[in-house]
Amino acid sequence: MSKQAITSYPKERINILFLENISDKAVQFFRQQGYVNVRKLSGALSEEELIKEVKDVHLLGIRSKTHISAKVLAAAPKLQAIGCFCIGVNQVDLKAATQYGVVVFNAPYSNTRSVAELVIGVSILLIRKIVDKNIAAHKGTWMKDAKGSFELRGKTLGLIGYGNIGSQVSVLAESLGMKVVFYDTETKLPLGNAVAAKSLKELVSVSDIVSLHVPETPQTKNLINKTLLKSFKKGAILLNYARGEVVDLKALAAAIQEGHLNGAGIDVYPWEPEKNGDLFETPLQGLPNVILTPHIGGSTEEAQQNIGEDVSAKLFHYLERGITNGSHTVPAIGLPPVENAHRILHIHHNVPGVLSAINTALSKNNINILGQYLKTNDAIGYVVLDVDKKLSNKAVALLKDVKQTIKVRMLY
């Protein structure tokens, strides 16, 4: 390809909106690529506010506080892609995004190290009861006492979830001399000397520290509940740096008050304030040996920079090249540009006969297809077509008329 603008749509007419104080790296990235209409807002927006803002937006960047509903998507006819500048995508109605042909990206690996390091750091603070000693010292009370303070070395760390973060925590923990057991619903290859537990009950019964690394799903809601807490090893510590709905906090508070658990580190909550300075309440406030942090597991400058670069690159590659690798909605396709051709992207409902209809429409009008690639999921199909430059505008019009079409875009 030549060095002229790849996308056929003028860059000055592309509107990009970033919410929730997304890293400046993302803003800089697009401006360096020639996109001038890039807005960045510091906070999240309500559904009503979003509906007003997204009418002319082509790319939308969010973090975990902004919820993209079907109503928001319906109000955004120009929206091509959403970038979730975080690990999860549960804040987006993925079913609706799929139906509207909106590509959804995230950054599943960019802040794993930040979370993993914090889990280990909090483990040391809690097993040594540093929190209570620190509070006492600030109040002027001297608490030089070794009772109830332990080393991590030789203790057992139980990991519920052995994905990107859980497995990295496993490696760090072993380097400190800990034994690691893990439980995952999928079969995972253990790293180092980690051992898979046969059940949750088995894992919690042998672990000195239990750390959660699971997604938020109907199956994981209140995974740690009153019943399972009774199976925890007496004196154990629970860490949740995963999702807020996974732990029944009232049951956890009771287990700590009764002395069955020896502490907890919690970073995520079933309900979280919308912005800094808002009132925050949890049943765990005021309990001994409990560290409460405001959803900052992945909040390091390195992680935010990595996320900004990762998601921005995915959005850019889709906008200018039609590449959907890493998408949670549109099927993943990654193809290099083709010389002397125009590329057209066609997203459609996945029903039999659409590809045949596309080819028939083009062949009847003597439009030569130089290259074609189709990939589908249960809901939609995504076709990348490279066609003769002489007739590409006509091809776009014909493809828009194909039944079951959701979106058509001439890329270059």
C-alpha positions in Angstrom: 0.0 0.0 0.0 1.1 3.6 -0.6 1.6 6.0 2.2 -1.6 8.0 1.5 -4.5 7.9 4.0 -5.7 4.3 4.2 -9.2 5.0 5.4 -11.6 6.4 2.7 -13.4 8.4 5.4 -11.7 11.8 6.1 -9.9 11.6 9.4 -11.1 15.1 10.4 -14.6 13.7 10.3 -14.0 10.8 12.6 -15.2 11.5 16.2 -13.4 9.8 19.0 -14.7 10.0 22.6 -12.7 8.8 25.7 -14.3 8.7 29.1 -13.2 8.0 32.7 -9.8 9.7 32.4 -8.3 7.2 30.0 -4.6 7.4 29.7 -3.3 10.4 27.6 -1.3 7.8 25.6 -4.6 6.9 23.9 -5.3 10.5 23.0 -1.7 11.1 21.8 -1.8 7.9 19.7 -4.8 8.9 17.6 -3.7 12.5 17.3 -0.3 11.3 16.0 -2.2 9.3 13.4 -3.9 12.4 12.1 -7.3 12.2 14.0 -8.1 15.7 15.3 -11.5 15.2 16.8 -10.5 13.4 20.0 -12.3 14.3 23.2 -11.4 13.1 26.7 -13.7 13.4 29.7 -12.6 12.7 33.3 -15.6 10.8 34.6 -18.2 8.2 33.6 -21.5 9.2 32.0 -25.0 8.0 32.8 -27.1 6.3 30.2 -29.0 9.5 29.6 -25.8 11.5 29.2 -24.3 8.8 26.9 -27.3 8.8 24.6 -26.8 12.6 24.1 -23.0 12.2 23.5 -22.7 9.2 21.2 -24.9 10.3 18.3 -21.9 11.2 16.0 -19.2 9.2 17.7 -17.3 6.6 15.7 -14.9 5.2 18.4 -15.8 5.2 22.1 -13.3 4.5 24.9 -14.5 3.5 28.4 -13.3 1.9 31.6 -15.3 -0.1 34.1 -17.7 2.6 35.4 -19.4 3.4 32.1 -22.2 1.0 31.2 -23.1 0.6 27.5 -26.7 -0.6 27.2 -28.8 -1.5 24.2 -30.4 2.0 24.4 -27.0 3.7 24.1 -26.0 1.5 21.1 -29.3 2.3 19.4 -28.5 6.0 19.8 -25.1 5.7 18.1 -25.6 4.9 14.4 -22.1 5.9 13.5 -20.4 3.9 16.2 -17.8 1.4 14.8 -16.0 0.2 17.9 -15.8 0.4 21.7 -12.5 0.1 23.5 -12.7 -1.1 27.1 -9.5 0.3 28.6 -9.5 -2.4 31.3 -9.5 -6.2 31.7 -13.3 -6.9 31.6 -16.1 -6.2 29.2 -19.1 -7.0 31.4 -20.0 -3.2 31.5 -21.0 -3.6 27.8 -24.2 -5.3 26.6 -22.2 -7.6 24.3 -25.4 -9.1 22.8 -26.7 -5.8 21.7 -23.2 -4.7 20.5 -23.1 -7.8 18.3 -26.5 -7.1 16.9 -25.5 -3.6 15.9 -22.2 -4.8 14.5 -20.1 -2.8 17.0 -16.7 -4.3 17.7 -15.7 -4.4 21.4 -12.1 -4.7 22.4 -10.4 -4.8 25.8 -6.9 -5.3 27.4 -7.0 -8.6 29.1 -3.2 -8.8 29.9 -2.0 -5.2 30.3 -2.4 -4.8 34.1 -1.9 -8.4 35.3 1.5 -7.5 36.8 0.1 -4.6 38.7 -2.7 -6.8 40.3 -0.3 -9.7 41.0 2.2 -7.5 42.8 -0.5 -5.9 44.9 -1.9 -9.3 45.9 1.5 -10.4 47.2 2.1 -7.1 48.9 -1.2 -7.2 50.7 -0.6 -10.8 51.7 2.5 -9.8 53.5 0.8 -6.9 55.3 -2.1 -9.0 56.5 -0.2 -12.1 57.5 2.1 -9.8 59.6 -0.9 -7.8 60.9 0.9 -4.6 59.8 -2.5 -2.8 59.3 -3.5 -2.8 62.9 0.1 -2.0 64.1 0.2 0.9 61.7 -3.1 2.3 62.9 -2.0 1.9 66.5 1.3 3.7 65.8 -0.5 6.6 64.2 -2.6 6.9 67.3 0.5 6.9 69.5 0.2 3.3 70.8 3.3 1.0 70.6 2.4 -2.6 69.6 5.8 -4.4 69.3 4.5 -8.0 69.3 5.3 -11.1 67.2 2.1 -13.0 68.3 -0.1 -13.8 65.3 2.5 -12.5 62.8 3.9 -15.0 60.3 6.1 -15.3 57.2 4.7 -16.1 53.8 7.4 -18.7 53.3 6.0 -22.2 53.8 2.4 -21.0 53.8 -0.2 -22.2 51.3 -1.8 -19.8 48.8 -5.0 -21.0 47.3 -5.9 -19.4 44.0 -9.5 -19.5 42.8 -9.1 -18.9 39.1 -5.9 -19.7 37.3 -6.0 -17.3 34.3 -3.7 -14.5 33.4 -3.5 -12.9 36.9 -3.9 -16.0 39.0 -1.0 -17.8 37.2 1.3 -14.8 37.6 0.4 -14.5 41.3 1.3 -18.2 41.5 4.8 -17.6 40.1 5.5 -14.7 42.4 4.2 -16.6 45.5 6.5 -19.6 44.7 9.5 -17.3 44.4 8.8 -16.3 48.1 8.7 -20.0 49.2 4.9 -20.4 49.3 3.0 -23.6 48.3 0.4 -22.9 45.7 -2.9 -24.8 45.1 -5.4 -23.6 42.5 -9.0 -24.3 41.4 -10.3 -23.5 37.9 -13.4 -24.6 36.1 -11.2 -25.3 33.0 -8.2 -27.6 32.9 -5.1 -25.5 33.3 -1.4 -26.4 33.0 0.2 -25.6 36.4 3.2 -23.3 36.5 6.1 -24.2 38.7 5.0 -26.6 41.5 1.4 -25.4 41.7 -1.1 -28.2 42.3 -4.7 -28.2 41.1 -7.4 -28.8 43.8 -10.3 -31.1 43.0 -12.9 -28.7 44.5 -13.4 -25.3 46.1 -14.0 -26.9 49.4 -10.7 -28.7 49.3 -8.8 -25.6 48.3 -10.1 -23.3 51.0 -9.7 -26.0 53.7 -5.9 -26.2 53.2 -5.1 -22.5 52.3 -3.6 -20.0 54.6 -4.4 -17.3 52.1 -7.2 -17.5 49.5 -7.1 -15.1 46.5 -9.9 -14.7 44.0 -9.2 -14.3 40.2 -12.5 -15.0 38.5 -14.8 -13.1 36.2 -18.3 -11.8 37.2 -20.9 -14.3 35.9 -24.1 -15.7 37.3 -22.0 -18.7 38.4 -19.5 -16.7 40.4 -22.0 -14.4 42.2 -21.6 -14.9 45.9 -19.1 -17.7 45.2 -17.7 -17.0 48.6 -20.7 -17.3 50.9 -21.6 -18.3 54.4 -21.6 -22.0 53.6 -18.2 -22.0 51.9 -16.6 -19.7 54.5 -17.3 -22.4 57.1 -14.9 -24.7 55.2 -12.1 -22.2 55.2 -9.0 -23.1 57.3 -9.3 -21.4 60.7 -7.2 -18.2 60.7 -7.1 -17.9 56.9 -7.1 -14.6 55.0 -9.3 -13.9 52.0 -8.3 -11.6 49.1 -10.6 -10.3 46.4 -9.0 -8.4 43.6 -11.4 -9.8 41.0 -15.0 -8.7 40.9 -17.3 -7.2 43.6 -20.2 -9.7 43.3 -18.0 -12.7 44.0 -18.0 -12.3 47.8 -20.9 -12.1 50.2 -19.4 -9.2 52.3 -21.8 -9.6 55.2 -20.9 -13.3 55.5 -17.2 -12.4 55.3 -17.6 -9.7 58.0 -19.3 -12.2 60.3 -16.5 -14.8 59.7 -13.9 -12.2 60.7 -15.9 -11.0 63.7 -16.3 -14.6 64.9 -12.5 -15.2 64.6 -12.8 -17.9 62.0 -10.9 -15.7 59.4 -7.9 -13.7 60.4 -8.4 -10.8 58.0 -9.2 -9.8 54.4 -8.0 -7.6 51.5 -10.8 -6.3 49.4 -10.5 -4.1 46.3 -13.8 -4.6 44.6 -17.4 -4.3 45.9 -20.9 -5.1 44.8 -21.6 -1.4 44.7 -19.0 1.3 44.1 -19.2 5.1 44.1 -19.4 6.9 40.8 -16.5 9.3 41.5 -13.8 10.2 43.9 -15.0 11.8 47.1 -18.4 10.1 47.1 -19.6 8.3 50.2 -18.5 4.6 50.4 -19.9 2.0 52.8 -19.2 -1.7 53.3 -19.8 -4.1 56.2 -16.0 -4.6 56.5 -15.3 -1.1 57.7 -13.7 -0.9 61.1 -12.9 -4.6 61.3 -9.4 -5.7 62.5 -6.7 -6.7 60.0 -8.8 -5.7 56.9 -7.3 -3.7 54.0 -9.9 -1.9 51.9 -8.8 -0.3 48.7 -10.9 1.6 46.1 -10.7 -0.7 43.1 -7.1 0.1 42.3 -5.7 -3.4 41.6 -4.7 -2.4 38.1 -4.2 1.3 38.8 -0.5 1.9 38.3 1.0 4.3 35.8 2.6 1.4 33.9 -0.6 -0.5 33.7 -2.7 2.4 32.5 0.0 3.2 29.9 0.0 -0.4 28.6 -3.8 -0.5 28.5 -3.9 2.8 26.6 -1.4 1.6 24.0 -3.0 -1.9 23.7 -6.6 -0.8 23.2 -5.8 2.2 21.1 -3.8 0.0 18.7 -6.8 -2.5 18.4 -9.2 0.4 17.7 -6.9 1.9 15.1 -6.3 -1.4 13.3 -10.0 -2.0 13.0 -10.7 1.6 11.9 -8.0 1.6 9.2 -7.5 -2.0 8.3 -10.6 -3.9 9.3 -8.6 -6.1 11.7 -10.8 -7.5 14.5 -8.3 -9.7 16.5 -9.3 -9.5 20.1 -12.9 -8.6 19.5 -15.7 -9.9 21.8 -18.5 -9.4 19.2 -17.4 -9.4 15.6 -15.5 -12.5 14.5 -11.7 -12.1 14.6 -10.1 -11.4 11.2 -6.6 -10.1 10.5 -5.6 -9.5 6.8 -2.9 -7.4 5.2 -3.8 -4.6 2.8 -4.1 -5.6 -0.9 -2.5 -3.4 -3.6 -4.7 -1.8 -6.3 -7.9 -2.7 -4.6 -10.6 -1.2 -2.5 -11.5 -3.0 0.7 -15.1 -3.2 1.9 -16.2 -4.5 5.3 -19.6 -6.3 5.5 -21.2 -7.3 8.8 -24.4 -9.3 8.6 -26.7 -11.6 10.6 -25.4 -15.2 10.4 -28.0 -16.9 8.4 -27.5 -19.2 5.4 -27.2 -17.7 2.0 -25.7 -14.2 2.8 -22.3 -14.9 1.2 -24.0 -16.3 -1.8 -26.2 -13.2 -2.1 -23.1 -10.9 -1.8 -21.3 -12.8 -4.6 -24.4 -12.9 -6.8 -25.0 -9.2 -6.4 -21.4 -8.3 -7.3 -21.1 -10.8 -10.2 -24.4 -9.6 -11.8 -22.9 -6.2 -12.0 -19.5 -7.4 -13.3 -17.7 -6.3 -10.2 -14.5 -8.3 -9.8 -13.7 -9.7 -6.4 -9.9 -9.8 -5.9 -10.0 -11.3 -2.5 -12.6 -12.4 0.1 -12.6 -13.7 3.6 -15.5 -14.7 5.8 -15.7 -15.6 9.5 -18.8 -16.1 11.6 -19.9 -16.6 15.2 -23.3 -17.7 16.4 -24.9 -14.3 15.8 -23.1 -12.5 12.9 -20.8 -12.9 10.0 -18.0 -10.6 9.0 -16.8 -10.5 5.4 -13.7 -8.6 4.2 -13.9 -8.0 0.4 -11.2 -6.6 -1.8 -12.8 -5.4 -5.1 -11.7 -3.7 -8.3 -11.2 0.0 -7.7 -13.2 1.0 -10.7 -16.5 -0.2 -9.3 -16.0 -0.1 -5.6 -18.6 2.7 -4.9 -21.2 0.7 -6.7 -20.2 -2.4 -4.8 -20.9 -0.6 -1.5 -24.4 0.4 -2.6 -25.1 -3.2 -3.7 -23.9 -4.7 -0.5 -26.1 -2.4 1.6 -29.1 -3.9 -0.2 -28.2 -7.5 0.6 -30.7 -9.0 3.1 -29.5 -9.5 6.7 -26.9 -6.7 6.3 -26.0 -4.9 9.5 -23.2 -2.6 8.5 -21.2 -1.9 5.3 -18.1 0.3 5.3 -15.6 1.0 2.6 -12.3 0.9 4.4 -10.0 2.2 1.6 
